[in-house]
Amino acid sequence: MRRQWVRRLLQAVPTLLGMSILIFGLVHLLPGDVTSALTGGEAGANASSEAALRKALGLNDSIPLQYWHFVTGLFSGHLGKSFVTGQSIATIMGGAIPITLEIALLASLMAVAVGMPLGVLSALKRNSASDLLGRVAGLVGLSVPNFWLATLALLATSRFFGWVPALEWTSFWSDPLENLSQAAVPAFCVSFYLLAMVMRMTRASMLEVLHEGYVRTARAKGAPERVVIVRHALRNSLIPVVTVVGTQVGSLMGGVTIIEVIFGIPGVGNTLINAVYTRDYPLIEVTAVFLAAVFVILNLAVDLVYGLLDPRLRAST
């Protein structure tokens, strides 16, 4: 198991390196000139002032040299400064990352805490009214775009409950109740798709496992039904569910981007969108690499959970 982890960690390095090259190249292919965006197209901003600005920002360096500065900054922790505000990117990301991670974590907890029990119940009561209702709800959850759901939720909460997003985000450590009240609706909108997928995958896995020989043997030995369901059936059906959760939690980061814009939440997604609008190259690059690193870390975590759930995988490594 330890050798497998070392091997996967070594594989993650070229993956992140390739992602950094791709992100850096795509950022510099964005249409428009960053100096024009920074000057706002002011009439007084002549060619000489724009040239001086490009030199000050290091944009006159060759592309390979700019990439080298970018990569070495990532490894050394010196992420540079924003082109627009002049603020340290480390400071900007330090404020945005906890917000996005909180919403993604809360959405994941909602999806797993609701989706898995519904999937198990649907499998145990196959072809019943509750099973049919759960399958229809799951299909709706997979079909509804999260931005439409977020817009609808924002309209409904403001009209019927008088709740609107606060102008300033409240940290969990300063006021937990206020923080959760701000994060609950956005997290629900983000979790809706994952909840439906977890429910459907749990149902399908449980239906397959319930007909296995070891489940029939456990029942024949007189094991309580709760033990049969939880210890024998559910645990052995979790590997496909873990795969779905692990891969889709990474995708949640993309969904959080849209939700943050709709609700005005100052997280990583909102930061990235604003940076794209203003052609803030360093901030775009750091934010995109962070999102790519989240995918890699989640894939490593999924591999670890595989070994914990299935001893055969530990023995094979």
C-alpha positions as CSV (number, residue, x, y, z in Angstrom):
1,M,0.0,0.0,0.0
2,R,2.8,2.4,0.8
3,R,4.6,1.6,-2.5
4,Q,1.4,2.4,-4.3
5,W,1.0,5.8,-2.6
6,V,4.6,6.7,-3.4
7,R,4.0,5.7,-7.0
8,R,0.9,7.8,-7.2
9,L,2.6,10.8,-5.7
10,L,5.3,10.6,-8.2
11,Q,2.8,10.4,-11.0
12,A,1.0,13.5,-9.7
13,V,4.1,15.6,-10.2
14,P,4.2,15.5,-14.0
15,T,0.4,15.8,-14.0
16,L,0.5,19.1,-12.2
17,L,3.5,20.2,-14.3
18,G,1.6,19.6,-17.5
19,M,-1.5,21.3,-16.1
20,S,0.6,24.4,-15.2
21,I,2.0,24.5,-18.7
22,L,-1.4,24.2,-20.2
23,I,-2.9,26.9,-17.9
24,F,-0.1,29.3,-18.5
25,G,-0.3,28.9,-22.2
26,L,-4.1,29.4,-22.3
27,V,-4.0,32.4,-20.1
28,H,-1.5,34.1,-22.5
29,L,-3.8,33.3,-25.4
30,L,-6.6,35.3,-23.9
31,P,-7.7,38.0,-26.4
32,G,-6.9,41.6,-25.6
33,D,-4.0,43.3,-24.0
34,V,-3.7,43.3,-20.2
35,T,-2.3,46.9,-20.3
36,S,-5.3,48.1,-22.1
37,A,-7.5,46.4,-19.6
38,L,-5.6,48.0,-16.7
39,T,-5.7,51.5,-18.2
40,G,-9.3,51.1,-19.0
41,G,-8.8,52.4,-22.5
42,E,-8.1,55.9,-21.2
43,A,-7.3,58.5,-23.8
44,G,-4.3,59.7,-21.8
45,A,-2.8,56.2,-21.8
46,N,-0.5,56.5,-24.8
47,A,1.8,53.8,-26.2
48,S,4.8,54.8,-24.1
49,S,2.9,54.6,-20.8
50,E,1.5,51.2,-21.8
51,A,5.0,50.0,-22.7
52,A,6.3,51.2,-19.3
53,L,3.5,49.3,-17.7
54,R,4.3,46.1,-19.6
55,K,7.9,46.4,-18.5
56,A,6.9,47.0,-14.9
57,L,4.7,43.9,-14.9
58,G,7.4,41.8,-16.5
59,L,5.4,41.2,-19.7
60,N,8.3,42.1,-21.9
61,D,10.2,39.0,-20.8
62,S,10.1,35.9,-23.0
63,I,7.3,33.4,-22.5
64,P,9.6,30.7,-21.2
65,L,11.1,33.1,-18.7
66,Q,7.7,34.2,-17.5
67,Y,6.7,30.6,-17.1
68,W,9.9,29.9,-15.1
69,H,9.1,32.8,-12.7
70,F,5.6,31.4,-12.4
71,V,6.6,27.8,-11.5
72,T,9.4,28.8,-9.2
73,G,7.0,31.1,-7.4
74,L,4.6,28.3,-6.9
75,F,7.2,26.0,-5.3
76,S,8.8,28.8,-3.2
77,G,5.5,30.2,-2.0
78,H,6.1,33.6,-3.6
79,L,3.0,33.8,-5.8
80,G,3.5,37.4,-6.8
81,K,1.0,40.3,-6.8
82,S,-2.2,41.0,-8.5
83,F,-1.8,43.2,-11.6
84,V,-5.0,45.1,-10.8
85,T,-5.0,45.7,-7.0
86,G,-1.3,45.2,-6.3
87,Q,-2.3,42.9,-3.4
88,S,-0.3,39.8,-2.6
89,I,-1.9,36.8,-4.4
90,A,-1.2,34.7,-1.3
91,T,-3.3,37.0,0.7
92,I,-6.1,37.0,-1.9
93,M,-6.1,33.2,-2.1
94,G,-5.8,32.8,1.7
95,G,-9.1,34.6,2.0
96,A,-10.9,32.9,-0.9
97,I,-9.8,29.3,-0.5
98,P,-11.5,28.6,2.9
99,I,-14.8,30.0,1.6
100,T,-14.8,27.7,-1.4
101,L,-13.6,24.7,0.5
102,E,-16.3,25.3,3.2
103,I,-19.1,25.4,0.6
104,A,-17.7,22.3,-1.3
105,L,-17.4,20.4,2.0
106,L,-20.8,21.3,3.2
107,A,-22.3,20.4,-0.2
108,S,-20.5,17.0,-0.1
109,L,-21.7,16.3,3.4
110,M,-25.3,17.1,2.3
111,A,-25.1,14.9,-0.8
112,V,-23.6,11.9,1.1
113,A,-25.8,12.2,4.2
114,V,-29.0,12.4,2.2
115,G,-28.1,10.5,-1.0
116,M,-26.7,7.3,0.5
117,P,-29.7,6.6,2.9
118,L,-32.1,7.3,0.0
119,G,-30.2,5.0,-2.3
120,V,-30.2,2.2,0.3
121,L,-33.9,2.6,1.0
122,S,-34.6,2.6,-2.7
123,A,-32.7,-0.6,-3.2
124,L,-34.3,-2.4,-0.2
125,K,-37.8,-1.4,-1.4
126,R,-37.2,-2.1,-5.1
127,N,-40.1,-1.2,-7.5
128,S,-42.1,0.3,-4.6
129,A,-43.7,3.7,-4.6
130,S,-40.8,5.2,-2.6
131,D,-38.3,3.6,-5.0
132,L,-40.1,5.1,-8.0
133,L,-40.3,8.5,-6.3
134,G,-36.5,8.4,-5.5
135,R,-35.6,7.4,-9.1
136,V,-37.7,10.3,-10.5
137,A,-36.1,12.7,-8.0
138,G,-32.7,11.5,-8.9
139,L,-33.4,12.0,-12.6
140,V,-34.6,15.5,-11.9
141,G,-31.4,16.2,-9.8
142,L,-29.2,15.1,-12.7
143,S,-31.1,17.2,-15.2
144,V,-31.5,20.5,-13.4
145,P,-28.5,22.9,-14.0
146,N,-27.1,24.3,-10.8
147,F,-27.1,27.9,-12.0
148,W,-30.9,27.7,-12.7
149,L,-31.5,26.1,-9.4
150,A,-29.4,28.8,-7.6
151,T,-31.3,31.6,-9.4
152,L,-34.6,30.0,-8.5
153,A,-33.5,29.4,-4.8
154,L,-32.4,33.0,-4.6
155,L,-35.7,34.3,-5.9
156,A,-37.7,32.0,-3.6
157,T,-35.8,32.7,-0.4
158,S,-35.9,36.4,-1.0
159,R,-39.6,36.5,-1.8
160,F,-41.0,34.1,0.8
161,F,-38.5,34.2,3.6
162,G,-37.0,37.6,3.2
163,W,-33.5,36.2,3.0
164,V,-30.9,37.8,0.7
165,P,-27.1,37.1,0.5
166,A,-25.2,39.4,2.9
167,L,-22.9,42.0,1.3
168,E,-20.0,40.8,3.4
169,W,-19.0,37.2,4.0
170,T,-18.9,36.2,7.7
171,S,-16.2,33.8,8.8
172,F,-17.2,30.6,10.6
173,W,-14.9,31.3,13.5
174,S,-16.3,34.8,14.1
175,D,-20.0,33.8,13.9
176,P,-20.8,30.1,13.1
177,L,-24.6,30.6,12.9
178,E,-24.4,33.5,10.6
179,N,-21.8,31.8,8.5
180,L,-23.9,28.6,8.1
181,S,-26.9,30.7,7.3
182,Q,-25.0,32.3,4.4
183,A,-23.5,29.0,3.2
184,A,-26.5,26.7,3.5
185,V,-28.5,27.7,0.4
186,P,-25.5,28.0,-1.9
187,A,-24.2,24.6,-0.6
188,F,-27.6,23.0,-1.3
189,C,-27.6,24.3,-4.8
190,V,-24.1,22.9,-5.4
191,S,-25.0,19.5,-3.8
192,F,-28.1,18.8,-5.7
193,Y,-26.4,17.1,-8.7
194,L,-24.0,15.1,-6.5
195,L,-26.9,14.1,-4.2
196,A,-28.8,12.6,-7.1
197,M,-25.8,10.8,-8.5
198,V,-24.9,9.4,-5.1
199,M,-28.4,8.2,-4.6
200,R,-28.6,6.4,-8.0
201,M,-25.1,4.9,-7.6
202,T,-25.8,3.6,-4.1
203,R,-29.1,2.1,-5.3
204,A,-27.4,0.3,-8.2
205,S,-24.5,-1.0,-6.2
206,M,-26.8,-2.2,-3.4
207,L,-29.0,-4.1,-5.8
208,E,-26.0,-5.8,-7.2
209,V,-24.5,-6.7,-3.8
210,L,-27.7,-7.9,-2.2
211,H,-27.7,-10.9,-4.5
212,E,-24.1,-11.9,-3.7
213,G,-23.4,-15.2,-1.9
214,Y,-21.9,-13.7,1.2
215,V,-25.0,-11.7,1.9
216,R,-27.2,-14.8,1.6
217,T,-24.7,-16.7,3.8
218,A,-24.9,-13.9,6.5
219,R,-28.7,-14.1,6.5
220,A,-28.5,-17.9,6.7
221,K,-26.3,-17.8,9.7
222,G,-29.0,-15.7,11.5
223,A,-27.2,-12.3,11.4
224,P,-29.6,-9.4,12.2
225,E,-30.9,-7.6,9.1
226,R,-29.2,-4.3,10.2
227,V,-25.8,-6.1,10.3
228,V,-26.4,-7.7,7.0
229,I,-27.3,-4.4,5.3
230,V,-24.6,-2.2,6.9
231,R,-21.6,-4.5,7.4
232,H,-22.0,-6.9,4.5
233,A,-24.0,-5.2,1.8
234,L,-23.4,-1.4,2.2
235,R,-19.7,-1.6,2.9
236,N,-19.0,-3.8,-0.2
237,S,-21.1,-1.5,-2.4
238,L,-19.3,1.7,-1.4
239,I,-16.4,1.5,-3.9
240,P,-18.4,2.7,-6.9
241,V,-20.0,5.4,-4.6
242,V,-16.6,6.5,-3.4
243,T,-15.4,6.8,-7.0
244,V,-18.4,9.0,-7.8
245,V,-18.0,11.2,-4.8
246,G,-14.2,11.5,-5.2
247,T,-14.4,12.6,-8.9
248,Q,-17.5,14.7,-8.6
249,V,-16.3,16.6,-5.5
250,G,-13.6,17.9,-7.8
251,S,-16.2,18.9,-10.3
252,L,-18.1,20.7,-7.5
253,M,-15.3,23.2,-7.5
254,G,-16.4,24.2,-11.0
255,G,-20.0,24.3,-9.9
256,V,-19.1,26.5,-6.9
257,T,-17.7,29.0,-9.4
258,I,-21.1,29.8,-10.8
259,I,-22.9,29.6,-7.5
260,E,-20.4,32.1,-6.0
261,V,-21.0,34.6,-8.8
262,I,-24.8,34.3,-8.4
263,F,-24.7,34.7,-4.6
264,G,-21.9,37.2,-4.5
265,I,-19.6,35.0,-2.4
266,P,-15.9,36.0,-2.5
267,G,-14.5,32.5,-3.0
268,V,-12.0,31.1,-5.5
269,G,-14.6,30.9,-8.3
270,N,-15.6,34.5,-8.0
271,T,-12.0,35.5,-7.7
272,L,-11.2,33.6,-10.9
273,I,-14.1,35.1,-12.9
274,N,-13.1,38.7,-11.8
275,A,-9.5,38.0,-12.7
276,V,-10.5,36.8,-16.2
277,Y,-12.5,40.0,-16.7
278,T,-9.5,42.2,-15.8
279,R,-6.9,40.0,-17.5
280,D,-5.1,39.6,-14.1
281,Y,-2.7,36.9,-15.4
282,P,-0.9,35.9,-12.2
283,L,-4.2,35.6,-10.3
284,I,-5.8,33.5,-13.0
285,E,-2.8,31.2,-13.2
286,V,-2.6,30.6,-9.5
287,T,-6.3,30.1,-9.1
288,A,-6.5,27.6,-12.0
289,V,-3.5,25.6,-10.7
290,F,-5.1,25.4,-7.3
291,L,-8.3,23.9,-8.8
292,A,-6.2,21.4,-10.8
293,A,-4.3,20.4,-7.6
294,V,-7.6,19.8,-5.9
295,F,-8.5,17.2,-8.6
296,V,-5.2,15.4,-8.1
297,I,-5.4,15.4,-4.3
298,L,-8.9,14.0,-4.5
299,N,-7.9,11.2,-6.8
300,L,-5.1,10.3,-4.4
301,A,-7.6,10.3,-1.5
302,V,-10.0,8.0,-3.4
303,D,-7.2,5.5,-3.9
304,L,-6.5,5.5,-0.1
305,V,-10.2,5.0,0.7
306,Y,-10.3,2.0,-1.8
307,G,-7.6,0.3,0.3
308,L,-9.5,1.0,3.5
309,L,-12.8,-0.4,2.1
310,D,-11.5,-3.5,0.3
311,P,-8.7,-5.5,2.0
312,R,-8.0,-7.3,-1.3
313,L,-6.7,-4.1,-2.8
314,R,-4.2,-3.7,0.2
315,A,-3.1,-7.3,-0.3
316,S,-2.5,-6.8,-4.1
317,T,-0.2,-3.9,-3.5
